[in-house]
Amino acid sequence: MGRTGRAGLLGAAMAFARSPQGQRMIRDARRRYDTPENRALLREKVTGLRSRRRGQF
């Protein structure tokens, strides 16, 4: 896929995200996945990645 193809795809995705249907999907996904349990899991994963990176240098 050429440079214009990727840009076109990204533009289409951004346009969809701004549309009423895209906004509805984003809202539904946030409602479904933005829970205290998922936040804690994400925090654990990010902490693990940060500690692994420090050990590499």
N, C-alpha and C positions, 0 to 999 in steps of 0.2 A: 504494500500500500504506500503510495507516495505521500509526500508532505501535505499536499492539498487534501488528500483523502482523509488523513488523520485530523486535520484541522476542520474539515467538513463534518466528520463524525463527532468531534468534540463540540462543535457549534450546535449540531443537532441535539446532542445530549443536554447541553446547557439550555437550549430553547425548550426542550421537553420539561426540564426541571423547573423552569419558570412558568410553565403552563398550569392551568387549574388542575388538570389530571396529575401532572408531575408533583405539584404541591401537596395534593391529597395523598399520593403514594409516599412522599417524604414524611408527612405528618403521621401516617399509619405506621411506617417503619420505626419512627422515633417512639411512638406510643408503645409499640410492641417490644422493642429492644432496649429502650432506655430505662432499665430497672436498676435498683441498688445492687443486685447480684451481678448483673453484667458490668456495671461500673467497677465493682470490686475485682472481677476477673480481668478486665482490661488493665486496671492499675497493676495487678500482679504481673501480667504479661509485659507491660512496659518496663516495670522495675527489673524484671529478669533480663530483658534485652539491654537495658542500660548497664547492668552489672557485667554482662558478658562482654560488652564493647569495651569497658574499662580494662578488663583483663587482657584484651588483645593488644593494647598499646604498650 
